[in-house]
Amino acid sequence: MANKKLSVQGVAEYLGVHPDTIYNMVREKQIPHFRIRRRILFSVETIDAWIREQESTTCQEAI
């Protein structure tokens, strides 16, 4: 099965943040994404891996 792709609105809902937050993160290259022409898209699999990485980094900083 193909990896699901999300739009800015979709990933904002997935993460529980405002779409403007996602646009800012894309602009600052803080979240993995790719473009097809003018569309900004996100792979659910890559976002899930990114979340795990963020959790790991946060846990390491707390130690």
Secondary structure, 3 states (H helix, E strand, C coil): CCCCEECHHHHHHHHCCCHHHHHHHHHCCCCCCEEECCEEEEEHHHHHHHHHHHHHHHHHHHC
